[in-house]
Amino acid sequence: MEDTPPSSGGDADFRVRRAFSSRVTAWGRSARLITPRALATKTLSFFPILQWLPKYKWKVSLFGDLSGGLTMGVFNVPQGIALAAITGVNPVYGLYTAIFPSFFYILFGTSKHNSLGGFAVLSLLTAKAIERMDLEWSEANATAPIEMTAGIGIASMLNLTDSLLGNGTSLYDRDSLLVDDVIKAGPNSIAIATALLFTSGVLQLIFGLVHAHYLTCYFSEQVMSGFIVGGVVHVFFAQIGPALGLDLPIRNGPFYLYYRVSDLIDGFPNIHSPTVVISASSIVFLIVSKELIGPWLDEVFFFPVPFELVLVIVGITATNFAELASRHSIAVVGNMPTNFPVPTAPQFELSFSLFWEALCIAIVATAIHVTVAKYVEKRYDYHIDYGQELYALGFVGVFSSFFPVFPVTSGFQRSVVGAAVGGSTQLTGLFSSVALLSVILYIGPALEYLPKCVLASIMLVSLKNSFLKIRELGQLWPTFKIDAFIYIASMLLTICYDMVQGLLFAVVLAVATTVLRSQWPKWHFLTEDDSGAFRECREGYERGGFIVFRFDGPLLFTSVDRFTQAVNRCISIWSKKRASEFVPMEEMQGDAERLNEKISRFRSRRWIRKQEKTRDDRIHLVVDCTRMPFVDYEGLRTLKKVFKDKVAEGVDIVFVVYQADLLKKFDATDFYEIVGRDKVFTSIEEAVEAGGVKS
């Protein structure tokens, strides 16, 4: 039996004792739940592979997963190398980025089809972070002159390298630098990328701890679509230089895209004709193959044809046998290490300098990953744990940062292409990783002859689907103009200002529009239709001497002025209408002869004057609160104030409320002391039939 509080002045003490008792009981219950078995269960829940792998149907799923994994691996070769070019790191790191995240995701992910890897917008964000760090380092540290190294021993050379790069530089960084004949002061590019991946992974783990996947709603589809379209514009201008054979200066910071366009215009006289020919041929080949030949071949083969890989093979073969690199100065990929990278800790000290870029990457990667997960969940009809997906992204980022990998997220094409040929579980990612590892170990040296302009062409063509998202504006504008405005603003802020700041500004703008819309909600008059239901009408309509007014929105401190103005406006409109403008519903019933007689009497001025002496001139107002999703303290005060003010003005006012939460607030406050319980109804019909406010 529940405790009954005393009616004396000891209510406060009773509530304190009861609250303390409830808290102690909750603590005791929590303590009993924290057992070694419970901790072990919670820890194992972070590894979904332990649940689905023992139930894996080897005979049914193995062949499909193997086919899907090999197909994904084939598609990831040119895409990974192209994304590495955007990021500004060695091409082999693009392949590593397609290997390690996919492998770790098998352990932590709950989606059977999400495939993690590089993403063009994330690669460009990483490249901008690398460029910023390089610029800051060069400004803060004057480059020390490097003496001639002739006669210097190996040990002395390594000491020189350590003095320039720092003792934390990993072996694969040194190999890349020595082979490329470049020694850069400050942290290496891949070191910055791995630090960025580590920091973003930690942030994603924090997102998971605070259940931040619910906050992805603030990154609306319009915000993300506008950001992606704006991002691919940046990617386009980042790749147009290599496609034209131009070596453009590094640009960074807000409005840098204007300078990049200026650099392109200034560099037109220096366009490398052989490079342009190869780029144009590659683009035409990909467009014709994908748009014309691809649909026909899809009906012939049970798997999608990797036209990008075909182009890569042709480019390597032509460059090698025709000696394009030496004869026509065609820039090629160059060194492709074939050794397996040894795990190396990322440079943690860079995390603070990269915090804002890492935060933006973590948010964008999470939003894209969740979007892809929702797509595959709906398409293939199974459940995905989005809370676990945040942990999965975080763990993947943290563990992958110990290898030469740049930031990753899911991709639509990668996630669907494996399923298209039979991939049905997370093991598809394992087979894809094995296939890519084989490419690095056995085919890597052949990729050294791949022209960079071919990679740029592959990336430029791959931007088409992202560019086509602009067509969504045509669907939004006719009906959802505010959403279209958010889309356009997100796109323009990203293009004209900067990617990181543009996304943040777009989110703030989207939230601001939501606040503004809640500040100025719509209101309506309601009238009764033939079925007896009350529906919206343009003008006030009297039914039995009552006007029904509905407020469509939350009653908060931001909208109380709007509510008060709406009530006053409603009464003002009603006051200006003469009784002769309304025909009561009773007079609209009966036979035609009786109706004509009443109309004649209605038009009689003498009859009107007589009626004016006897009729009730008071305004009867029904305020429908059923469309108020929530009411705060200021809103409740406004309801009471409006009631008192209007009663003082001779207005009979009642409220229609059926929300349990709002009725509890009425009970918990002095609302009924001012308004009275007989002025609150649970339906409009009930309010009207009750006769309204009593005299």
Steps between C-alpha positions, in 0.01 A plus 500: 500500500634843410603747768243770565655839573368684805280799444681717755802722444724193493445445126846626412673270751297206376597566136868530594493171693318324219739632233802396709352155556436457126856607419649256752283221360617582146864502611454163667337356190786632282760358736338156481508520120875576488634148518792336321255316279320825411830673425610212280168505314528875445858467377412220259211708364760724336596203279192406292715251308474268801125484444472458125816302412401181691168510312665559162356277228817394323336298224244769421695825540869422442502507120293818483721676755812388315366629167388826658834549675706442186276737304532769767876453503516553125297820526705625795835491318451802270276678749746463786792629293291795378395590854863485612581751226230735636632457854855574386663178623673204339258301278559178695345665805173520309507121472584466870200724572279250318653205691532571871172687573300229321676232702441670836139577412435126475567477874287793615238576234138386491431581134545210260561723200664826614848514351746741659766680301603838370249766403580789266375776730680352803819464296482865402439603862807296594704661223401846624606408853834375369552820302413713802740313726776525240441874463498559875814292544686682224400837645597404854825322411746625246621213282856414597747481212588142413869449435628283223465141614788357302718292727248492783450156646169321537486566874564870448234511229245344735597749770446781249161355412408475868600859561275618218205267549512416868574167661134399477508466122413146402698278270253516214510883515880498467488253215253716312705812556833350398358338187322819395817702567302743717580586860229723645544681827226432751257209518459294186173507305397148593589570865257793498236283331533218756490749789186645345349152472589420861352823635180464299473139619525608863231762440275236343547279807391796712200540269414138573536542877259795505267335245568780256349309208178675598673831425544403136147632449652849513699407192190489287496349154492850351805610700699190404390504135596865465831434674581202277419695183717785625771254597515339158548847351815524712602150390442597136733798520754292692510240218470725197864606538647147468255427217638799305861438593524815712702525819288747697611667823358382831206707621333480838270691730166674446418606143799306367289370211503845343879492490494147360279615212736793443797261495323286240433800276859617531628149428302441179796598276706228671254215447682178412345378174591128527354490851179667379467244220535209744256660748240574233529149358464349848193710582331416169577130549351495850188694406427292191574175683289579804206663326475300176692174523457435873120448502531251214784305665308485829244283325773270368715456813388439856748758634568867416790556262781706666561749220732703725728199538494444124608862453778458757634192321491677163670807648777296661559298184509803272729696729739209542534394136474846344728653765260790544661611825842557343401602147206729574558590867182330619487503881461149640425357843859398565617302800261230626643321807421130507575432867232447762494800738605444860258646759629835623340727757360823354650831609262575784645846555341612172148429626454838667613689190262296284200507735261711288576314178464170687166611645370592155624172352347301787164670449500468121621139509233411758221670307598330173545161666160517671339611172649203314404267786138617488498444125629142515281424803191599303612339175604163645250494790701433815573686824809714557602620847588865442640544849745216435580650160642809672721277712596308187606818320697611804679169548574477128651849505711440810636159395550595135702806601785266597541434127553746212129573450308825451141574623223270379126454488248289308435546130181424308676343203730283711214387721273402213746353250591209728137417567426515127710187443385306806675650803272459800713527817793693645741235368473676164731766644752236607528353150526851356790578735680177404458582131644849546789369706585263215500795260749687718732205548503365146372765258614818677808568283286502185289784642806727500441570128140616549460862376369740764271660244319165467435502874375858477268399216361208702427730791343771281260250344416352840377843612207485258252336737584747775456792262161363395374538857439861400183369332349459846445875500238459229301275732545719808433848366131477401386371840783526753659837438671521839662160446608612154647815656698289749626282213614803297655671802693186599629459145601865456661528843706190427601622155558867568647489848659173610397141551539474877359841587239468225357183653490649849331817376246292306410298810461819705281646225282188487451505877426874484226446242347237728502745790350773283229268373409409857496871584243582230270200470179525302152536647159424352127538539317168508152421370286189519457300180219262405658212691510699822879541503656844538727605215696807399328791327630835382262719700337478838189288497238503771337180614247546776655835597858369523823564310756216504866608486796262469871575557728266301827493688672477838419773749847601616667817615586560133140473379288646781490841333384337180225316689377815673499692173314215328226496765463878477491479121236228516278707728557811288389320184194367679410838646496663157247252370138593546252237605333551163804349327436161662213261449468272802500130421144467640373739233667296226285199587139437395311517175557766234178692579596544863854597403379771259271639767789524745724665241230766440471564871879506526518782247248709685678784677225522757543133578876544530464788744260291704742209501793722601311599815451139605805313370816425701777735379773319690777324306524127574848368418617139505881476506610164361832407667518148358765599242738629767760221533638653819453806719771650719467715812469823304238341276291392800518850644385638165194271495399629842567862406305476175207348689494776762543779244227373269253433778556858613421613145171308502620199300382154602798271445551127548793267424510162329784282632545123494879468537568318827825688550331840473212394725756392762654845482157650559459281809849575632462878475239760589349486151160374616487766772499765227328328209275249669454136412167569330687703237716206385365229268654203324333556160358784296163327473486469877582869544234607251231264627562607859388847406833665550566738781238529763362842578 
